[in-house]
Amino acid sequence: MANPPALKVSATSLTTVNGQILTLPTDLRSSLVSAIYTSPGSIQRIQDTFSTAITSSGFDKQLQQYILEVLRQNPGSVPSNVDVLEMVLQQVRESVTRVQAEKGGNQDSGAKGSGLQVPDAFLEKGQQAIKRELGRVNVQVEDDEEDWT
């Protein structure tokens, strides 16, 4: 099978600090997501990695316990599945934000141990899986400047 056509990106369109890309332009992000979706087996490989990481990190058990606690909080009014999902997603977002803040040196990032905590091992394995799949995408950076890092 032939390689997909290269995605061309202007170096000046990437927001960087100390060589780290902080944000991607919307069109590039969309192109990368499309490339992953159309790459044979990419989604399945990412899903397999996430499934293994969820179990091996213990996050599945933590998630189950959190959902049970939410359902038991007010026995007279059981939240809908959508409400429970929204609560879980909010807790995951907050946990990921705390982890990112801690890695960035911000120690006042919220109380560790409260709510649902996404394990570092799960985040790392998930990031590795996505990076592997992005590595399969052919991206060419058109360097408009001599040194943009």
C-alpha positions as CSV (number, residue, x, y, z in Angstrom):
1,M,0.0,0.0,0.0
2,A,1.3,3.4,-0.9
3,N,2.1,6.0,1.7
4,P,-0.5,8.7,2.3
5,P,0.3,12.1,0.9
6,A,2.3,14.3,3.2
7,L,0.5,16.8,5.3
8,K,2.2,20.2,4.8
9,V,2.4,22.5,7.8
10,S,3.9,26.0,8.1
11,A,6.4,26.2,11.0
12,T,5.1,29.6,11.8
13,S,1.6,28.2,12.4
14,L,2.8,26.0,15.3
15,T,2.8,27.6,18.7
16,T,6.0,26.5,20.4
17,V,7.9,27.1,23.7
18,N,11.4,25.6,24.2
19,G,10.8,23.4,21.2
20,Q,7.6,21.9,22.5
21,I,4.5,22.3,20.3
22,L,1.8,23.7,22.5
23,T,-1.1,24.0,20.1
24,L,-1.9,22.8,16.6
25,P,-3.8,24.8,14.1
26,T,-7.4,23.5,13.7
27,D,-6.9,22.4,10.1
28,L,-3.7,20.4,11.0
29,R,-5.4,18.8,14.0
30,S,-8.3,17.8,11.7
31,S,-5.9,16.4,9.1
32,L,-4.0,14.3,11.7
33,V,-7.3,12.9,13.1
34,S,-8.5,12.1,9.6
35,A,-5.2,10.4,8.8
36,I,-5.4,8.2,11.9
37,Y,-9.0,7.3,11.1
38,T,-8.1,6.3,7.6
39,S,-4.9,4.5,8.5
40,P,-5.7,0.7,8.5
41,G,-5.7,-0.6,12.0
42,S,-4.9,2.7,13.8
43,I,-8.1,3.0,15.8
44,Q,-8.0,-0.7,16.8
45,R,-4.4,-0.4,18.0
46,I,-5.2,2.6,20.1
47,Q,-8.3,1.0,21.5
48,D,-6.3,-2.2,22.4
49,T,-3.7,-0.2,24.1
50,F,-6.3,1.8,26.1
51,S,-8.1,-1.4,27.1
52,T,-4.9,-3.0,28.3
53,A,-3.8,0.2,30.1
54,I,-7.2,0.6,31.8
55,T,-6.9,-2.9,33.3
56,S,-3.2,-2.9,34.1
57,S,-3.3,0.5,35.8
58,G,-6.3,-0.4,37.9
59,F,-8.3,2.4,36.5
60,D,-11.2,0.1,35.6
61,K,-11.7,-0.8,39.3
62,Q,-11.4,2.8,40.4
63,L,-13.9,3.9,37.8
64,Q,-16.4,1.2,38.9
65,Q,-16.0,2.3,42.5
66,Y,-16.5,5.9,41.6
67,I,-19.7,5.2,39.7
68,L,-21.0,3.1,42.6
69,E,-20.3,6.0,45.0
70,V,-22.2,8.4,42.6
71,L,-25.2,6.1,42.5
72,R,-25.2,5.7,46.3
73,Q,-24.9,9.4,47.1
74,N,-28.7,10.0,46.8
75,P,-30.6,6.8,46.8
76,G,-33.9,8.6,46.3
77,S,-32.8,10.1,43.0
78,V,-30.8,7.9,40.8
79,P,-29.0,10.0,38.1
80,S,-29.4,9.0,34.5
81,N,-26.7,7.3,32.6
82,V,-25.9,10.6,30.8
83,D,-25.6,12.4,34.1
84,V,-23.2,9.7,35.4
85,L,-21.2,9.8,32.2
86,E,-20.9,13.6,32.5
87,M,-19.7,13.4,36.1
88,V,-17.1,10.8,35.1
89,L,-15.9,12.8,32.2
90,Q,-15.6,15.9,34.4
91,Q,-13.6,14.0,37.0
92,V,-11.3,12.7,34.3
93,R,-10.8,16.2,32.8
94,E,-10.0,17.5,36.3
95,S,-7.6,14.6,37.0
96,V,-5.7,15.1,33.7
97,T,-5.5,18.8,34.4
98,R,-4.0,18.2,37.8
99,V,-1.5,15.8,36.4
100,Q,-0.5,18.3,33.7
101,A,-0.2,21.1,36.3
102,E,1.9,18.9,38.6
103,K,4.3,18.0,35.7
104,G,4.5,21.7,34.8
105,G,5.7,22.5,38.4
106,N,2.4,23.9,39.7
107,Q,2.1,22.1,43.1
108,D,-1.2,23.9,44.0
109,S,-3.2,22.0,41.4
110,G,-6.0,20.6,43.6
111,A,-6.2,18.0,46.2
112,K,-4.7,14.7,45.1
113,G,-6.8,11.8,46.1
114,S,-10.1,13.5,45.8
115,G,-12.5,12.3,43.2
116,L,-11.5,10.1,40.3
117,Q,-7.8,9.9,39.7
118,V,-6.5,8.9,36.2
119,P,-3.3,6.9,36.8
120,D,-0.1,8.2,35.3
121,A,0.6,4.8,33.8
122,F,-2.7,5.0,31.9
123,L,-2.0,8.5,30.6
124,E,1.5,7.6,29.5
125,K,0.5,4.4,27.7
126,G,-2.4,6.3,26.0
127,Q,0.0,9.1,24.9
128,Q,2.5,6.5,23.6
129,A,-0.2,4.7,21.5
130,I,-1.3,8.0,19.9
131,K,2.2,9.1,19.3
132,R,3.0,5.7,17.6
133,E,0.0,6.2,15.3
134,L,0.9,9.8,14.6
135,G,4.4,8.6,13.7
136,R,2.8,6.7,10.8
137,V,1.4,9.9,9.4
138,N,3.6,11.7,6.9
139,V,3.9,15.3,8.1
140,Q,6.2,17.8,6.4
141,V,7.0,21.1,8.2
142,E,7.7,23.9,5.8
143,D,10.3,25.9,7.7
144,D,9.8,29.6,7.0
145,E,12.3,30.6,9.6
146,E,15.9,29.5,10.3
147,D,15.3,28.3,13.9
148,W,11.8,28.1,15.3
149,T,12.4,25.9,18.3
